[in-house]
Amino acid sequence: MPKGSIVLVHFPFTDLSSTKLRPALVLHEGHLDVTIAPMTTQRPDPPLPSDLLIRKGTLSFKATGLKEESWLLIDKIATLEKMFIEGILGKADDDLKRDVNAKLAECLMFNDVSAI
């Protein structure tokens, strides 16, 4: 599952008490694991600057294989073993990749030399 794939994954809750099957974007593929950003159909309240809405009806949306308009939650990035992946739904097109890269840079403060 190459970088940019939209996958269906058993994503853990932040307290690790359980998982929920949800779509996610593959940000990096390692040998045995993947780094992903989860998606949700529920609008974050309030949305964070790092959240990215993938609007239904756009060209980017069509390539994802998603059924519903979804929010990509950049602040919930996780690295999981590939065995948690159920399948590939679609992929991020170039426009979505550009938007994700901009949100990642903003969220991780890559443009701020004093970030660390």
DOKOLNU-408229 format. One record per residue (C-alpha): residue number from 0; z, y, x; residue in one letter. Coordinates in steps of 0.02 Angstrom, whole numbers, plus 50000, padded with zeros to 5 digits. Layout:
NUM	Z	Y	X	A
...
//
This chain:
0	50000	50000	50000	M
1	49937	50148	50099	P
2	50012	50320	50104	K
3	49965	50413	49945	G
4	49975	50259	49833	S
5	50064	50274	49666	I
6	50170	50118	49648	V
7	50288	50043	49520	L
8	50455	50013	49605	V
9	50634	49961	49569	H
10	50711	50127	49621	F
11	50900	50132	49650	P
12	51015	50257	49567	F
13	51098	50376	49690	T
14	51264	50282	49673	D
15	51172	50116	49707	L
16	51249	50040	49549	S
17	51081	49984	49480	S
18	50893	50011	49487	T
19	50762	50072	49366	K
20	50579	50024	49365	L
21	50482	50186	49389	R
22	50326	50254	49471	P
23	50338	50328	49645	A
24	50224	50404	49777	L
25	50212	50315	49945	V
26	50244	50443	50083	L
27	50249	50320	50228	H
28	50217	50134	50248	E
29	50314	50041	50381	G
30	50302	49858	50429	H
31	50431	49795	50303	L
32	50473	49952	50205	D
33	50402	50107	50122	V
34	50464	50285	50106	T
35	50435	50347	49930	I
36	50468	50491	49812	A
37	50510	50436	49634	P
38	50436	50504	49474	M
39	50508	50532	49301	T
40	50438	50585	49133	T
41	50600	50680	49098	Q
42	50590	50865	49142	R
43	50726	50903	49269	P
44	50853	51028	49200	D
45	50831	51143	49286	P
46	50679	51095	49390	P
47	50708	51116	49576	L
48	50584	51210	49686	P
49	50544	51041	49765	S
50	50499	50958	49598	D
51	50313	50940	49564	L
52	50240	50920	49390	L
53	50088	50806	49379	I
54	50004	50871	49221	R
55	49918	50753	49101	K
56	49734	50791	49080	G
57	49704	50853	49258	T
58	49588	50767	49381	L
59	49739	50731	49492	S
60	49829	50646	49346	F
61	49682	50532	49308	K
62	49683	50459	49485	A
63	49869	50418	49479	T
64	49860	50281	49347	G
65	50010	50360	49260	L
66	50020	50353	49070	K
67	50126	50508	49043	E
68	50145	50679	49122	E
69	50271	50654	49262	S
70	50383	50749	49382	W
71	50381	50700	49566	L
72	50558	50716	49634	L
73	50537	50763	49817	I
74	50726	50783	49840	D
75	50753	50599	49797	K
76	50652	50524	49941	I
77	50708	50349	49989	A
78	50655	50209	50105	T
79	50653	50038	50022	L
80	50597	49864	50068	E
81	50422	49824	50008	K
82	50492	49681	49902	M
83	50551	49813	49776	F
84	50369	49862	49741	I
85	50299	49782	49582	E
86	50121	49844	49600	G
87	50001	49988	49631	I
88	49958	50102	49484	L
89	49837	50221	49569	G
90	49831	50352	49705	K
91	49857	50535	49741	A
92	49694	50631	49756	D
93	49669	50765	49890	D
94	49733	50906	49778	D
95	49893	50814	49737	L
96	49918	50766	49920	K
97	49902	50949	49968	R
98	50030	51000	49837	D
99	50150	50862	49891	V
100	50134	50910	50075	N
101	50174	51092	50031	A
102	50328	51039	49931	K
103	50385	50923	50071	L
104	50371	51063	50199	A
105	50467	51180	50084	E
106	50602	51053	50040	C
107	50629	50997	50219	L
108	50615	51176	50284	M
109	50480	51133	50411	F
110	50431	51316	50417	N
111	50610	51370	50460	D
112	50644	51349	50646	V
113	50832	51356	50612	S
114	50828	51213	50485	A
115	50934	51100	50594	I
//
